[in-house]
Amino acid sequence: MLIKDLSQCLEFAAGDNTKLRVVLHPDHDSVQISYSFAHAIVKSGETSYLHQLSTSEAYYILQGEGIMHIDQEDCAVFPNQLIFIPPNSKQNITCTSEKDLVFLCIVDPAWKVENEVIL
């Protein structure tokens, strides 16, 4: 059984400038999965850098409100919503609430530096 506490996952600035904690990744954990799972924060009033992944991604909003930008589409996002981001989409997210925007990220196949381009 694998149980991890978020407080034990190192927080760092991701390439897109979100505050990120990798919770589960097949390269770092003894699990046989194809995806990676992370916890992300975009501070109030901030926007993540425009970026593109060659893999699919899903965000699940836990706290705060924002605007999700995927290619030519912009949409308001709120807690308890899931956003699917197709591979090769140009994307970023803006926190529009006073509270930080907090969300979970699933990348499939698992995130690798060579699969992401900051635009």
C-alpha positions as CSV (number, residue, x, y, z in Angstrom):
1,M,0.0,0.0,0.0
2,L,1.3,3.5,-0.9
3,I,0.0,6.5,1.1
4,K,1.6,9.9,0.6
5,D,0.9,13.1,2.5
6,L,0.9,16.3,0.5
7,S,3.1,18.0,3.1
8,Q,5.8,15.5,2.4
9,C,5.9,16.3,-1.3
10,L,8.5,19.0,-2.2
11,E,6.9,22.3,-3.5
12,F,8.7,23.9,-6.5
13,A,8.1,26.4,-9.3
14,A,7.1,24.4,-12.3
15,G,8.2,25.4,-15.8
16,D,4.8,27.2,-16.3
17,N,5.4,29.1,-13.0
18,T,2.7,27.3,-11.0
19,K,3.6,26.1,-7.5
20,L,3.7,22.4,-7.9
21,R,4.0,19.3,-5.7
22,V,4.4,15.9,-7.6
23,V,2.3,13.5,-5.6
24,L,2.6,10.4,-7.7
25,H,4.9,9.6,-10.6
26,P,6.0,6.2,-12.0
27,D,9.6,7.4,-12.2
28,H,9.8,8.3,-8.5
29,D,7.3,5.9,-6.8
30,S,7.0,2.2,-6.8
31,V,3.9,2.1,-8.8
32,Q,3.1,0.7,-12.2
33,I,1.0,3.5,-13.7
34,S,1.1,5.4,-17.0
35,Y,0.2,8.8,-15.6
36,S,1.5,11.4,-13.1
37,F,-0.5,13.2,-10.5
38,A,0.3,16.6,-9.0
39,H,-1.1,19.4,-6.8
40,A,-0.8,22.9,-8.2
41,I,-1.3,26.5,-7.1
42,V,-1.6,29.7,-9.1
43,K,-1.5,32.7,-6.7
44,S,-4.3,35.2,-6.7
45,G,-4.1,37.6,-9.7
46,E,-1.4,35.5,-11.4
47,T,-1.3,33.5,-14.7
48,S,0.7,30.4,-15.5
49,Y,3.0,30.7,-18.4
50,L,1.6,29.7,-21.8
51,H,2.8,26.2,-22.5
52,Q,2.2,23.1,-24.5
53,L,2.4,19.4,-23.6
54,S,2.6,16.6,-26.1
55,T,0.5,14.5,-23.7
56,S,-3.1,14.9,-22.4
57,E,-3.7,16.6,-19.2
58,A,-6.7,17.1,-16.8
59,Y,-7.1,19.7,-14.1
60,Y,-9.6,19.3,-11.2
61,I,-10.3,22.6,-9.4
62,L,-10.3,22.4,-5.6
63,Q,-10.3,26.1,-4.6
64,G,-10.5,29.5,-6.2
65,E,-11.8,30.7,-9.5
66,G,-10.0,31.3,-12.8
67,I,-10.0,31.5,-16.6
68,M,-8.7,28.5,-18.5
69,H,-7.1,29.3,-21.8
70,I,-6.9,26.4,-24.3
71,D,-5.8,27.3,-27.8
72,Q,-8.4,29.9,-28.9
73,E,-10.9,29.2,-26.1
74,D,-11.3,30.9,-22.8
75,C,-13.6,29.7,-20.1
76,A,-14.3,30.5,-16.4
77,V,-13.5,27.7,-14.1
78,F,-14.7,27.0,-10.5
79,P,-14.3,24.4,-7.7
80,N,-15.4,20.9,-8.5
81,Q,-14.9,21.2,-12.2
82,L,-12.6,19.1,-14.4
83,I,-10.9,20.5,-17.4
84,F,-9.6,18.2,-20.1
85,I,-6.6,19.5,-22.1
86,P,-5.9,17.7,-25.3
87,P,-2.3,16.9,-26.3
88,N,-0.4,19.7,-28.1
89,S,-2.9,22.4,-26.9
90,K,-1.5,25.9,-26.1
91,Q,-2.7,26.4,-22.5
92,N,-2.5,28.5,-19.4
93,I,-4.7,29.4,-16.5
94,T,-5.4,32.7,-14.7
95,C,-6.5,33.0,-11.0
96,T,-9.3,35.6,-10.9
97,S,-10.3,35.1,-7.2
98,E,-8.9,36.5,-4.0
99,K,-8.2,33.0,-2.9
100,D,-5.3,31.1,-4.7
101,L,-6.4,28.8,-7.4
102,V,-5.7,25.2,-6.2
103,F,-6.1,22.2,-8.5
104,L,-5.0,18.7,-9.2
105,C,-3.2,17.7,-12.4
106,I,-3.2,14.4,-14.1
107,V,-0.8,14.0,-17.1
108,D,-1.0,10.9,-19.2
109,P,1.4,9.5,-20.1
110,A,3.4,10.7,-17.1
111,W,4.9,14.2,-17.3
112,K,8.5,14.4,-18.7
113,V,10.4,17.6,-19.2
114,E,10.9,16.8,-22.9
115,N,7.1,16.7,-23.4
116,E,6.6,20.3,-22.4
117,V,7.4,23.5,-24.2
118,I,7.1,26.9,-22.5
119,L,5.9,29.4,-25.2
